Amino acid sequence: AQSVTQLGSHVSVSEGALVLLRCNYSSSVPPYLFWYVQYPNQGLQLLLKYTTGATLVKGINGFEAEFKKSETSFHLTKPSAHMSDAAEYFCAAGPKLTFGTGTRLQVTL
Amino acid sequence: EAGVAQSPRYKIIEKRQSVAFWCNPISGHATLYWYQQILGQGPKLLIQFQNNGVVDDSQLPKDRFSAERLKGVDSTLKIQPAKLEDSAVYLCASRGRSYNEQFFGPGTRLTVL
């Protein structure tokens, strides 16, 4: 069975600092990988996805993630955090979507 | 293009009562999903429809949960009777031709007292 692990349920960064949210997956076959963002009282919005091809994936709002097969990781990064990035972030692995438990990102002044 | 619509947005009921949620997917999307998201956890798939047929309901508690998608468009999810542990956000998602890109609705937050 596939599983997704997100390290750190809460991450706090200063505005302008690097954002790094960690995700590791467990699968015998490289899966499809996704990052979703969830703002309060809203549904999930797709940030980016990896299916095949280039391992560095760029998404919306300046986020990107790199698929590293050797490390079974798909960490999410953003060079400079903005206050509007404060939200819950979920990593998921497909084809049958299995979600991690989420990481709440807090951005401070 | 309109997104996935869900109603109601919030529902408070007492245990042992019944409740139903409604979902209208993005027009033309053949695949529809219902997820349960308990506070502090990621969404968990309850059921997947392809048009009006069930593809996967392996994690649906069938003794109390039921879902249907008549005519292959709108869908309803029902809980009867509700338990305290059913308190969660119920998310509906739909997918079109783009493989595995699911679009989520805003969810229905259920509180069972």
HADDOCK unambig.tbl for C-alpha pairs under 7 A between the chains (distance, minus, plus):
assign (segid A and resid 41 and name CA) (segid B and resid 106 and name CA) 6.98 0.50 0.50
assign (segid A and resid 42 and name CA) (segid B and resid 106 and name CA) 4.57 0.50 0.50
assign (segid A and resid 42 and name CA) (segid B and resid 107 and name CA) 6.86 0.50 0.50
assign (segid A and resid 43 and name CA) (segid B and resid 104 and name CA) 5.56 0.50 0.50
assign (segid A and resid 43 and name CA) (segid B and resid 105 and name CA) 5.26 0.50 0.50
assign (segid A and resid 43 and name CA) (segid B and resid 106 and name CA) 3.97 0.50 0.50
assign (segid A and resid 43 and name CA) (segid B and resid 107 and name CA) 5.88 0.50 0.50
assign (segid A and resid 44 and name CA) (segid B and resid 104 and name CA) 5.61 0.50 0.50
assign (segid A and resid 45 and name CA) (segid B and resid 104 and name CA) 6.91 0.50 0.50
assign (segid A and resid 95 and name CA) (segid B and resid 100 and name CA) 6.38 0.50 0.50
assign (segid A and resid 99 and name CA) (segid B and resid 42 and name CA) 5.37 0.50 0.50
assign (segid A and resid 99 and name CA) (segid B and resid 43 and name CA) 6.24 0.50 0.50
assign (segid A and resid 100 and name CA) (segid B and resid 42 and name CA) 5.57 0.50 0.50
assign (segid A and resid 101 and name CA) (segid B and resid 40 and name CA) 6.83 0.50 0.50
assign (segid A and resid 101 and name CA) (segid B and resid 41 and name CA) 4.58 0.50 0.50
assign (segid A and resid 101 and name CA) (segid B and resid 42 and name CA) 4.46 0.50 0.50
assign (segid A and resid 102 and name CA) (segid B and resid 41 and name CA) 6.67 0.50 0.50
assign (segid A and resid 102 and name CA) (segid B and resid 42 and name CA) 6.01 0.50 0.50
